[in-house]
Amino acid sequence: MQQTIQFGQMVQPSVLSRVESAVENLKVWWSTTSNSFTALCATDKGEVFTHGDVVKAHLALAVVLILIGIGGAL
């Protein structure tokens, strides 16, 4: 009796389920309230910032600093 092992069938569902789980966790994290950023930056009562807002703000700041650096080098 010959037994065959098919690696694609054993590995693929496990990897795909982990990736799906990671993506779902990232979506939940992205929309969750960032308590520290809200406490530091909220100017109006009831204003709330999410982790997604924090990431976008940091990316915008990085772009501005890079542009300032390029302008200073010229």
C-alpha positions in Angstrom: 0.0 0.0 0.0 1.4 3.4 -1.1 0.7 6.5 0.9 1.2 10.0 -0.7 1.6 13.3 1.1 0.3 16.3 -0.6 1.9 19.3 0.9 -0.2 21.9 -0.8 -3.4 20.6 0.8 -1.9 20.4 4.3 -0.1 23.8 4.4 -2.4 26.1 2.4 -5.5 26.2 4.5 -3.5 26.8 7.7 -1.6 29.7 6.1 -4.7 31.2 4.5 -6.6 31.1 7.8 -3.7 32.8 9.6 -3.6 35.6 6.9 -7.3 36.1 7.1 -7.2 36.3 10.8 -4.3 38.8 10.7 -6.2 41.0 8.2 -9.4 40.9 10.3 -7.4 41.8 13.4 -5.8 44.7 11.5 -9.2 46.0 10.4 -10.5 45.9 14.0 -7.3 47.6 15.3 -7.5 50.3 12.6 -11.0 51.4 13.6 -10.4 51.1 17.4 -10.2 54.4 19.4 -6.7 55.5 20.3 -7.1 56.7 23.9 -3.6 58.3 24.2 -3.8 60.2 20.9 -7.4 61.4 21.8 -6.3 62.6 25.2 -3.3 64.5 23.7 -4.9 66.0 20.6 -8.6 66.3 21.1 -9.7 69.9 21.1 -13.5 69.5 21.2 -15.4 67.6 23.8 -16.4 64.2 22.3 -13.7 64.3 19.6 -12.3 60.8 19.2 -9.3 59.6 17.1 -8.8 56.0 15.8 -5.6 54.2 15.3 -6.1 54.7 11.6 -6.1 58.5 12.2 -2.9 58.3 14.2 -1.1 56.3 11.4 -2.3 58.8 8.8 -1.2 61.8 10.9 2.3 60.2 11.4 2.6 59.5 7.6 1.6 63.1 6.8 4.2 64.4 9.3 6.9 62.2 7.8 6.1 63.5 4.3 6.3 67.1 5.4 9.6 66.5 7.2 11.0 64.8 4.1 9.9 67.7 1.9 11.5 70.2 4.3 14.7 68.1 4.2 14.8 68.0 0.4 14.1 71.8 0.3 16.9 72.5 2.7 19.3 70.4 0.7 18.6 72.3 -2.5 
